[in-house]
Amino acid sequence: MHPLVPPVLTGLPPEQPVLTAGELLLRPWQVADAATLVAAYADPVVQHWHGECLDETEAKAYADEWAAHWQAGRRAGFALVRRGEVVGRCTLSDIDLEQGSAGVTYWVLTSARGQGLAPQAVERLAAWAYDDLGMHRLTLMHSTANDASCRVATKTGFVLEGTARSSLLHDDGWHDMHLHARLAET
């Protein structure tokens, strides 16, 4: 079958870049980040909203797998680094090159919460996705009970498009999810 509409993007650059946002550095994950990943996924807040935990072996594999995700054009995972310490994560997930779209996910370590790092990282990631990659649309989904993520979405220009009812199972049951989106033109 021959497509009538060309893809928005034909691929990702060969190397994942390092991005800066003020004092925040967004860089590819490294196996050396495993201990921070174990600590992050031991945090009850991260576990609750992301539904995962990691041991040391899984954390090393997690950090190592991001390069393969990048090469396959599926995901772009960034460690958020401030003053030499990993303080969070920000990703483009479910990249659709044909449609020029992706989802945005993030978390910030307990010690770095409330300092505006998540909005700063999301804003920088979005600017890179639009300006450098040529993305058209980014989405951000979070539980309607996750007020902090809703504030991040709003602060970074992701417009609430609707609520997906009972769409994601967390450890405490089914959650309604807000769908926010931001277009390249906005």
N, C-alpha and C positions, 0 to 999 in steps of 0.2 A: 504494500500500500504506500502511496506517495502523499506525504503531508502537504496540504495547501497553505499552511501557515508556518513560516520558519520559526525555529526555537528562539526564545529571547536570549538565551545564553548557550554557547556551545561547550563550555567547560569552565573549570576553575583554573587559575594560574598554576604553574608547576609547583611553586613553593607557597606555603601558607605564610602570610606576612606577620610582622609584629606591628601592632597599632599602639599609638599613644593617645591618652586623653588626660591632659594635665599631668598630675603625678602618677597616674594609673597607666600601667603597661598591660596590653592584651597580647599574650604570646601563646604559641602552641604549647600543649601539655608535654611534660617530660617525665620519664620514669622516676626521676628524683623527686617528683611531686607526690609520690605515693603516700607518704605519711600524712601530708595535709589532706589528701583525699579520704583517707581512713578517718581522720578526725572530723572532717566535714560531714561525711555520711554516718557518723555516730551521733551527730547533732539531732535531737528529736524533731526540730523544725524542718531541717532538710529531709530527714526520713519521712516525715508526714507528707510534705508537699511533693516529694519526688518518688516516694515509695520504694526506696532502695537503701541498702547498706553495703559496705565493702570491707573485706579483710585485706591484709597486706598484698597477698598474691593477686586478688581481683583488682586492687587499686593500681598495681604495676601494669597489669594487662589493659585496664581502662586507659591509663595514660598513653600506653604504647599504641593502642588501636586507633587513636585519633588521626594519626598520619595516614593510615589506610582509608579511613572515612573521607579524608580530604582528597586523596588520590582518586577515589571512586566518585567524587563529586556529590556525596550524600550529606556530609555534615562538616561544619567548621567549628571546632571547639577551642576556646581560648581560656587560659588561666589568667585571672586578674591578679596582677602583681603590683604591690605598693611598697616602696622602700625595701625591695628585695624579698618580700614575703608574699606568698600566694594568699590572697584574701577572698577569692571567689571564682566563679565560673560564668562565662557568657557564651552562648552557642547559636549558630544557625543550624537548625535541624530540619530534617525532611526537605532538603533542597530539591526543588523541581526546576531543572535547567530549562526545559521546554517552556514552562510558564513564567519563569523568572520569579519564583516565589520560594519562601522558606519560613519556618517558624523560629521564634526567638525564645530561648530559655536562659535562666540564670539562677544563681544562688550566691549568697554572701555569708562568710563565716560570722559566727556570733559576735566576735570581737570587733568586727568592722561594720556591723549593721547600724543603720540610722545616720550614716555619714554621707549619704548621697552617692555611694559608689555604684550601686545597681543602675540608677538612671544614667549616670555618667558613662558606664560601660555599654548600656543598651543604645544610647545616643551615638556613641562612637562606632559601634558595630553596625548600626543602621546606616550611618553616613558612608561607611566603607562599602556596605552591600549595595547601596544605590550608586554612589559616585564611581567606585572602582570596579565593582563586578557588573553593574548594569541591571541589578534586580529591579523588579517592578512592584512587588507586594511582599510585605512581611506581616506575619500574624503573631499574636501573643495570646496564649490561653492560660487561664488560671482559675482555680476554684473560686466561686463567688464568696466563699468564706475567707479567702486570703486577701485581706484588705491591703497589706503591704504591696503585694504584686499589682493590685489594681492601681495603687498610687504610682508605681513605677510606670505602668502602661500609660496612664494619663499624663504624667510629667514628660514623657518622651514622645507624645503626639500620636499614640496608638488609640484610634477611635473605637469605642465600644460598638460592635455591630450586632451583638445579640447574646443570648444565653442558650447553651446546649444543655438541655435538661438531663439530669441523672446520667452523665456521660463518662465519668471517670471514677473508678473504684479506688478509694483510699482505705487505709486500715480501719477507719471509723465508718465506712459505708460509702454509698454512692454520693458523688458531688455534682451539683450543677456547675458548669464552666462558663465563664465569660470569654467571649471571642472578641479580641481587639485586633485592629489591622491598621497599617500605615502604608500609604502608597508613595512611590518615588516622587510624585508631583507635589506632595504636601510637605 
